Amino acid sequence: MSRNATSDTRKKDTREKIALGGLIVKAGLRFEKRALLLGALIELQQRLKSDDSERARLTAIGAEAFGNESE
């Protein structure tokens, strides 16, 4: 049973990583260097810690992008 739980956990982790990679593609950043993407994400994490209005602004942009998926 422990083996199945481990396998399920790994599958869930893999699906999550694939979905997160899809966000990079959807944002139009597929061909950017990994170092740039990581740097941008680290800076974003720092900004979000200190600025709730930035979180709200970016959430609205993302929600709009998901709403326009058919385009």
C-alpha positions as CSV (number, residue, x, y, z in Angstrom):
1,M,0.0,0.0,0.0
2,S,2.9,2.4,0.7
3,R,4.2,1.7,-2.7
4,N,0.8,2.8,-4.3
5,A,0.7,5.9,-2.1
6,T,4.2,6.9,-3.2
7,S,3.3,6.3,-6.9
8,D,0.1,8.3,-6.6
9,T,2.0,11.2,-4.9
10,R,4.6,11.1,-7.7
11,K,1.9,11.1,-10.4
12,K,0.2,14.1,-8.7
13,D,3.5,16.0,-8.5
14,T,4.2,15.3,-12.1
15,R,0.8,16.5,-13.2
16,E,1.2,19.7,-11.2
17,K,4.6,20.4,-12.8
18,I,3.2,19.8,-16.2
19,A,0.3,22.2,-15.5
20,L,2.8,24.9,-14.2
21,G,4.9,24.5,-17.4
22,G,1.7,25.1,-19.3
23,L,1.4,28.4,-17.6
24,I,4.8,29.4,-18.9
25,V,3.7,28.5,-22.5
26,K,0.3,30.3,-22.1
27,A,2.1,33.4,-20.9
28,G,4.2,33.4,-24.2
29,L,7.5,32.7,-22.4
30,R,8.2,29.2,-23.8
31,F,11.5,30.3,-25.4
32,E,12.9,32.4,-22.6
33,K,16.0,31.1,-20.7
34,R,15.3,29.2,-17.6
35,A,17.5,31.5,-15.5
36,L,15.3,34.5,-16.6
37,L,12.1,32.7,-15.7
38,L,13.4,31.6,-12.3
39,G,14.7,35.1,-11.6
40,A,11.3,36.6,-12.6
41,L,9.5,34.2,-10.4
42,I,11.7,34.8,-7.4
43,E,11.3,38.6,-7.8
44,L,7.5,38.1,-8.1
45,Q,7.4,36.0,-4.9
46,Q,9.2,38.8,-3.1
47,R,6.9,41.5,-4.5
48,L,3.8,39.5,-3.5
49,K,5.0,39.2,0.1
50,S,5.1,43.0,0.4
51,D,2.3,44.3,-1.8
52,D,-1.3,42.9,-1.7
53,S,-2.4,45.3,-4.4
54,E,0.1,43.8,-6.8
55,R,-1.3,40.3,-6.0
56,A,-4.8,41.6,-6.8
57,R,-3.7,43.3,-10.0
58,L,-1.8,40.2,-11.3
59,T,-4.7,37.9,-10.3
60,A,-7.1,40.0,-12.4
61,I,-4.7,39.9,-15.4
62,G,-4.5,36.1,-15.1
63,A,-8.2,35.6,-14.7
64,E,-8.8,37.6,-17.8
65,A,-6.2,35.5,-19.7
66,F,-7.9,32.3,-18.6
67,G,-11.3,33.8,-19.7
68,N,-9.9,34.3,-23.2
69,E,-8.6,30.7,-23.7
70,S,-10.5,30.3,-26.9
71,E,-8.7,33.1,-28.6
